[in-house]
Amino acid sequence: MLYVGYFNWHGWIKNIIVGIAQAVFISKLFILPFLLIDDLIRSFSWIGQRFSSSNQIALTQKNGISRLQFLSKAGLVLGTVSFGSFIYGIVRGAYNYKKVKVKLSIPNLPDEFKNLKIVQISDLHVGSFASSAPIQKIVDLINEENADIVFFTGDLVNYTVDEALRYTSILKTIKAKTAVYSILGNHDYGMYVDWNSKEEHAKHFQQLLDFQRKELGWDLLMDEHRILEINGKKLAIIGVQYIGHNLHFGKFGNLDKAYAGAENADVQLLLSHDPSHWDHEVSKYEKYKNIHATFSGHTHGFQFGIEIPKIGLKWSPSQYVYPHWAGLYKKDIQHLYVNRGAGFLGYPGRLGISPEITIFELVNS
């Protein structure tokens, strides 16, 4: 019954209620194995008593109680720690924004594009936020970089464009020397809402497109590209609609259409929301081998995991679904970068996988 009226919940009340419920549930999952072992030991002890002398029974009970107490306390401690950790993820982890700086190597990079600075953000999911303060913080961090280009790689909203309207005045202040280029994520299509008709759905979709283009001033790429030319050297920014191959979120984009006319550019950068697109098409076929870098998001790193770069530790349940789930990957001359996202969805927090703003500098390899 927890999710009855879920779409009508708002702000911190929604995040706290859902977050606490999830924290309690997950904490119980951690305690459950200890309780199960406890029950098994008690069951075997009871069976053993039927075939033992009274002295042996007392010894077994004496020793057994100590072990059971240890198991119970260990389970309680683990459950308490997990509960506290998930609450921390809601209160602090979701807003612990990290800037990740990446030198992106491009073969035979023209001098005209050396040291070009690109900022990438992804998966804002503005409908998850309880106030405008986190959105303002994200925008401030972006604008601090004074970037040449800003990429937004999809999932502006959770369900409908209405979620973003109250943040218009903030989002429209994102600055770039050239432009803010954006694409759509799976959530931007309104697929997770029960519309009254196809016409209503189509109208909403057009509203979202108009919002990005007209209200925010972003250059939304719908299976198309833009060419930046300096002294005859060309950099292609290619953007596709959502194309996914894992978890059946659908396929709306057409890379052939977006790529047509960009094949001979000196530098080719692709925006594609779901990293599985890189696995199944971009890095797979020879005709796309000149796409030097693909910028994705989508996974959020499942908002839960462990990353300790100094010792090379990087783990999240996300890796069992997406082979490429966070950070920079390379195959031959092609790169894929998977942004961890700036927002959150489902679990209203982050634990071990911080929200991310990525700053790229193009360098010659």
C-alpha positions as CSV (number, residue, x, y, z in Angstrom):
1,M,0.0,0.0,0.0
2,L,3.0,2.3,0.3
3,Y,2.9,3.5,-3.3
4,V,-0.9,4.3,-3.4
5,G,-1.1,7.9,-4.7
6,Y,2.7,7.9,-5.2
7,F,2.5,10.3,-8.2
8,N,0.7,12.9,-6.0
9,W,3.4,12.9,-3.3
10,H,5.7,15.9,-3.4
11,G,8.9,17.2,-2.0
12,W,10.8,16.1,1.1
13,I,7.8,14.2,2.4
14,K,7.9,11.9,-0.6
15,N,11.6,11.4,-0.5
16,I,11.8,10.7,3.2
17,I,8.8,8.3,3.3
18,V,10.0,6.3,0.3
19,G,13.6,6.4,1.5
20,I,12.9,5.2,5.0
21,A,10.7,2.4,3.7
22,Q,13.5,1.3,1.4
23,A,16.1,1.6,4.1
24,V,14.0,-0.5,6.5
25,F,13.4,-3.2,3.8
26,I,17.0,-3.4,2.7
27,S,18.2,-3.5,6.3
28,K,15.9,-6.4,7.0
29,L,17.4,-8.2,4.0
30,F,20.8,-7.9,5.7
31,I,19.5,-9.2,9.0
32,L,17.5,-12.1,7.4
33,P,20.5,-14.5,6.8
34,F,21.5,-14.2,10.5
35,L,18.0,-14.9,11.6
36,L,17.8,-17.9,9.3
37,I,21.0,-19.3,10.6
38,D,19.8,-18.7,14.1
39,D,16.6,-20.7,13.4
40,L,18.5,-23.5,11.7
41,I,20.9,-23.9,14.7
42,R,18.0,-23.9,17.1
43,S,16.2,-26.5,15.0
44,F,19.2,-28.8,14.9
45,S,19.8,-28.3,18.6
46,W,16.3,-29.3,19.4
47,I,16.6,-32.4,17.2
48,G,19.9,-33.2,18.9
49,Q,18.4,-32.9,22.3
50,R,16.1,-35.8,21.5
51,F,19.0,-38.1,21.1
52,S,21.4,-36.8,23.8
53,S,21.8,-37.3,27.6
54,S,20.7,-34.5,29.9
55,N,24.4,-33.5,30.6
56,Q,25.1,-33.3,26.9
57,I,22.0,-31.3,26.4
58,A,23.0,-28.7,29.0
59,L,26.5,-28.4,27.4
60,T,25.0,-27.9,23.9
61,Q,22.5,-25.4,25.2
62,K,25.2,-23.5,27.1
63,N,27.5,-23.3,24.1
64,G,24.7,-22.9,21.6
65,I,23.2,-19.9,23.4
66,S,26.5,-18.0,23.2
67,R,26.7,-18.6,19.4
68,L,23.1,-17.6,18.9
69,Q,23.6,-14.4,20.8
70,F,26.6,-13.6,18.7
71,L,24.6,-14.2,15.5
72,S,21.7,-12.1,16.7
73,K,23.9,-9.2,17.7
74,A,25.9,-9.4,14.4
75,G,22.7,-9.3,12.4
76,L,21.4,-6.4,14.4
77,V,24.7,-4.4,14.0
78,L,24.7,-5.1,10.3
79,G,21.1,-4.1,9.9
80,T,21.6,-0.9,11.9
81,V,24.7,0.1,9.8
82,S,22.9,-0.6,6.6
83,F,19.8,1.4,7.7
84,G,22.0,4.3,8.8
85,S,24.0,4.2,5.5
86,F,20.9,4.4,3.4
87,I,19.6,7.3,5.4
88,Y,22.9,9.0,4.9
89,G,22.6,8.4,1.2
90,I,19.2,10.3,1.2
91,V,20.3,13.2,3.4
92,R,23.9,13.7,2.1
93,G,24.9,11.3,-0.6
94,A,22.4,12.4,-3.2
95,Y,23.8,16.0,-3.1
96,N,27.5,15.2,-2.7
97,Y,28.3,16.5,-6.2
98,K,31.7,15.5,-7.7
99,K,33.6,17.1,-10.5
100,V,35.4,14.5,-12.6
101,K,38.1,15.7,-14.9
102,V,39.0,13.7,-18.0
103,K,41.6,14.3,-20.6
104,L,40.0,12.8,-23.8
105,S,42.6,11.6,-26.3
106,I,41.7,12.1,-30.0
107,P,44.0,10.7,-32.7
108,N,45.4,13.5,-35.0
109,L,43.4,16.1,-33.1
110,P,43.6,19.4,-35.1
111,D,45.3,22.3,-33.3
112,E,42.0,24.2,-33.6
113,F,40.3,21.9,-31.1
114,K,43.2,21.2,-28.7
115,N,42.2,21.9,-25.1
116,L,38.6,22.3,-26.0
117,K,36.6,22.1,-22.8
118,I,33.4,20.1,-22.7
119,V,31.2,19.8,-19.6
120,Q,28.8,16.8,-19.5
121,I,25.8,16.4,-17.3
122,S,23.2,13.7,-17.4
123,D,20.1,12.2,-15.8
124,L,19.0,15.3,-13.9
125,H,15.6,13.7,-13.1
126,V,14.4,17.0,-11.9
127,G,11.1,15.6,-10.7
128,S,13.0,13.8,-7.9
129,F,14.2,17.0,-6.2
130,A,12.3,18.5,-3.2
131,S,13.6,22.0,-3.8
132,S,15.4,24.2,-6.3
133,A,18.6,24.4,-4.2
134,P,20.3,21.3,-5.7
135,I,19.4,22.3,-9.2
136,Q,21.0,25.7,-8.6
137,K,24.1,24.0,-7.1
138,I,24.5,21.9,-10.2
139,V,24.1,24.9,-12.6
140,D,26.6,26.9,-10.5
141,L,29.2,24.0,-10.7
142,I,28.7,23.9,-14.5
143,N,29.1,27.6,-15.0
144,E,32.2,27.7,-12.9
145,E,34.0,25.8,-15.6
146,N,33.3,28.4,-18.4
147,A,33.1,25.6,-20.8
148,D,33.3,25.8,-24.6
149,I,30.5,23.3,-24.9
150,V,28.0,21.7,-22.6
151,F,26.5,18.3,-23.2
152,F,23.3,17.1,-21.6
153,T,22.8,13.4,-22.3
154,G,19.2,12.7,-21.4
155,D,16.6,12.1,-18.7
156,L,15.7,15.6,-17.8
157,V,12.4,14.5,-16.2
158,N,11.0,11.3,-14.5
159,Y,7.6,11.3,-16.1
160,T,6.3,14.6,-17.6
161,V,7.6,18.0,-18.6
162,D,5.6,19.7,-15.8
163,E,8.3,18.5,-13.4
164,A,10.9,20.8,-15.1
165,L,8.7,24.0,-15.4
166,R,9.4,25.3,-12.0
167,Y,13.2,25.1,-12.6
168,T,13.1,27.0,-16.0
169,S,14.7,30.1,-14.6
170,I,17.6,28.1,-13.2
171,L,18.2,25.7,-16.1
172,K,18.1,28.4,-18.7
173,T,21.2,30.0,-17.1
174,I,23.5,27.1,-18.0
175,K,26.3,28.8,-20.0
176,A,28.6,27.6,-22.7
177,K,30.8,29.6,-25.1
178,T,29.3,27.7,-28.1
179,A,26.1,26.0,-27.1
180,V,24.4,23.5,-24.8
181,Y,23.7,20.4,-26.8
182,S,21.1,17.9,-25.5
183,I,19.5,14.6,-26.3
184,L,16.6,12.6,-24.9
185,G,16.7,9.7,-22.4
186,N,14.2,7.0,-22.1
187,H,12.3,8.9,-19.3
188,D,11.8,12.0,-21.6
189,Y,9.4,10.1,-23.9
190,G,6.6,9.9,-21.3
191,M,6.6,6.1,-21.5
192,Y,5.8,5.6,-17.9
193,V,2.6,7.5,-17.7
194,D,-0.9,6.2,-18.6
195,W,-2.1,8.7,-21.1
196,N,-5.7,9.1,-22.0
197,S,-4.9,8.9,-25.8
198,K,-2.1,8.8,-28.3
199,E,-2.8,12.4,-29.1
200,E,-2.3,13.5,-25.5
201,H,1.0,11.6,-25.3
202,A,2.1,13.2,-28.6
203,K,1.2,16.7,-27.4
204,H,3.2,16.2,-24.2
205,F,6.2,15.0,-26.1
206,Q,6.1,18.1,-28.3
207,Q,5.9,20.2,-25.2
208,L,9.0,18.7,-23.8
209,L,10.9,19.3,-27.1
210,D,9.7,22.9,-27.2
211,F,10.7,23.3,-23.5
212,Q,14.3,22.4,-24.2
213,R,14.6,24.3,-27.4
214,K,12.5,27.4,-26.8
215,E,12.5,27.9,-23.0
216,L,16.0,26.6,-22.1
217,G,17.7,27.5,-25.4
218,W,19.3,24.1,-25.7
219,D,20.2,22.7,-29.1
220,L,18.3,19.4,-28.9
221,L,19.6,16.8,-31.4
222,M,17.0,14.4,-32.7
223,D,19.0,12.0,-34.9
224,E,21.0,14.9,-36.3
225,H,24.4,16.6,-36.0
226,R,26.0,19.9,-35.9
227,I,29.4,20.9,-37.4
228,L,31.7,23.3,-35.7
229,E,34.3,24.6,-38.2
230,I,37.5,26.5,-37.4
231,N,40.1,27.2,-40.2
232,G,38.6,24.5,-42.3
233,K,38.8,21.9,-39.6
234,K,35.6,20.3,-38.6
235,L,34.2,18.9,-35.3
236,A,30.9,17.0,-35.6
237,I,28.5,16.8,-32.6
238,I,26.1,13.9,-33.3
239,G,23.0,13.3,-31.3
240,V,20.6,10.3,-31.4
241,Q,17.3,9.7,-29.8
242,Y,17.1,7.0,-27.2
243,I,18.6,3.6,-28.4
244,G,18.9,0.9,-25.8
245,H,19.7,-2.8,-25.9
246,N,19.4,-3.8,-22.2
247,L,16.3,-4.0,-20.1
248,H,14.0,-3.3,-23.1
249,F,13.5,0.4,-22.6
250,G,12.8,0.8,-26.3
251,K,14.5,2.2,-29.4
252,F,13.6,5.5,-31.0
253,G,16.8,6.7,-32.6
254,N,18.5,6.2,-35.9
255,L,22.3,6.5,-35.9
256,D,22.6,6.3,-39.7
257,K,20.3,9.3,-40.1
258,A,22.2,11.3,-37.4
259,Y,25.6,10.3,-38.8
260,A,24.9,11.1,-42.5
261,G,27.0,14.1,-43.5
262,A,29.3,13.9,-40.4
263,E,31.5,11.0,-41.7
264,N,34.4,13.1,-42.9
265,A,34.7,15.5,-39.9
266,D,38.1,15.6,-38.3
267,V,36.6,15.0,-34.8
268,Q,33.4,13.1,-34.2
269,L,31.6,13.1,-30.9
270,L,28.4,11.2,-30.3
271,L,25.7,11.8,-27.6
272,S,23.7,8.6,-26.9
273,H,21.9,8.2,-23.6
274,D,22.3,4.4,-23.1
275,P,25.9,2.9,-23.0
276,S,24.5,-0.4,-24.4
277,H,24.2,1.5,-27.7
278,W,27.9,1.8,-27.9
279,D,28.3,-1.9,-27.2
280,H,25.9,-3.1,-29.8
281,E,26.3,-0.6,-32.6
282,V,28.8,2.2,-32.3
283,S,31.9,0.1,-31.5
284,K,30.7,-2.9,-33.4
285,Y,30.4,-1.8,-37.0
286,E,33.2,-0.6,-39.2
287,K,31.2,2.3,-40.6
288,Y,31.2,4.0,-37.2
289,K,34.8,3.5,-36.4
290,N,35.6,7.2,-36.9
291,I,33.3,8.2,-34.0
292,H,36.0,9.1,-31.6
293,A,34.0,9.4,-28.4
294,T,30.5,8.6,-27.2
295,F,29.0,10.4,-24.2
296,S,26.3,8.4,-22.3
297,G,24.6,8.3,-18.9
298,H,21.5,6.2,-18.0
299,T,22.9,3.7,-15.5
300,H,23.4,6.1,-12.4
301,G,25.8,3.4,-11.3
302,F,22.6,2.1,-9.8
303,Q,23.2,4.8,-7.2
304,F,24.9,2.2,-5.0
305,G,28.4,0.8,-5.1
306,I,32.0,1.2,-4.0
307,E,34.6,3.2,-5.9
308,I,38.1,3.7,-4.5
309,P,40.3,4.8,-7.4
310,K,43.5,4.8,-5.5
311,I,43.4,1.0,-5.1
312,G,41.4,0.3,-8.3
313,L,38.3,-0.9,-6.5
314,K,35.1,-0.3,-8.6
315,W,31.9,-2.3,-8.0
316,S,28.2,-1.8,-8.4
317,P,25.3,-4.1,-9.1
318,S,25.0,-2.0,-12.3
319,Q,27.9,-4.0,-13.8
320,Y,25.8,-7.2,-13.9
321,V,23.4,-5.4,-16.3
322,Y,25.7,-3.0,-18.1
323,P,29.2,-4.0,-19.0
324,H,30.1,-0.3,-19.2
325,W,28.4,1.4,-16.4
326,A,30.5,4.4,-15.1
327,G,33.6,6.2,-16.2
328,L,35.9,6.0,-19.3
329,Y,36.2,3.0,-21.5
330,K,38.3,2.4,-24.7
331,K,38.2,0.1,-27.6
332,D,40.8,0.6,-30.3
333,I,40.6,4.4,-31.0
334,Q,37.1,4.8,-29.7
335,H,36.1,6.0,-26.3
336,L,33.0,5.7,-24.3
337,Y,32.3,7.8,-21.2
338,V,29.4,6.9,-18.9
339,N,28.4,9.8,-16.7
340,R,27.0,8.7,-13.3
341,G,24.2,11.3,-13.5
342,A,23.5,14.3,-11.4
343,G,20.0,13.3,-10.1
344,F,18.4,10.2,-8.7
345,L,15.4,8.0,-9.3
346,G,13.7,5.3,-7.3
347,Y,15.9,5.3,-4.2
348,P,16.0,9.0,-3.3
349,G,19.7,9.0,-2.5
350,R,23.1,7.7,-3.5
351,L,25.4,5.5,-1.5
352,G,29.0,5.1,-2.8
353,I,28.2,6.4,-6.3
354,S,28.3,10.2,-6.1
355,P,26.4,12.5,-8.5
356,E,28.7,13.7,-11.2
357,I,29.6,16.6,-13.4
358,T,32.3,15.7,-15.9
359,I,34.8,18.1,-17.4
360,F,36.6,17.0,-20.6
361,E,39.7,18.4,-22.2
362,L,40.4,17.3,-25.8
363,V,44.0,16.3,-26.2
364,N,46.0,14.8,-29.0
365,S,46.8,11.1,-28.5
